[in-house]
Amino acid sequence: MIGDLPPGTPVAFEAAFGWGWLVELLQEHGFEPHLVHPLQCKAIASARLKNDKVDAATLAQLLRADLLPEAWIAPLPV
C-alpha cells in the first residue's frame, strides 16, 4: 500500500521520460493512473508559483473536476 490511499484511488502524474514503470507500480497497488498530457496542461505551466507541492495540488483539483487533460496510456502489449 502507498500511504493510506485505498485501492481504486485515482492518481494523476505528469508525463516525463520513463513513466511506464510508474503506471505498472500504481496498477499493481490497485490505483487508477492518469497520465497528464504535457502540452495541454496549461494550468501548471502558467502558474506563478512552481514547485512539486503546488503542481500536485493543481493536478488533484483538475482530476477531481474532471478537467485533467489526459494522454493515452497504451496497454503493455502495445
Buried (B, 14 or more C-beta within 10 A) or exposed (E): EEEEEEEEBBBBBBBEEEBEEBBEEBBEEEBEBBBBEEEEBEBBEEEEEEEEEEBBEBBBEBBEEEEBBBBEBEEEEE
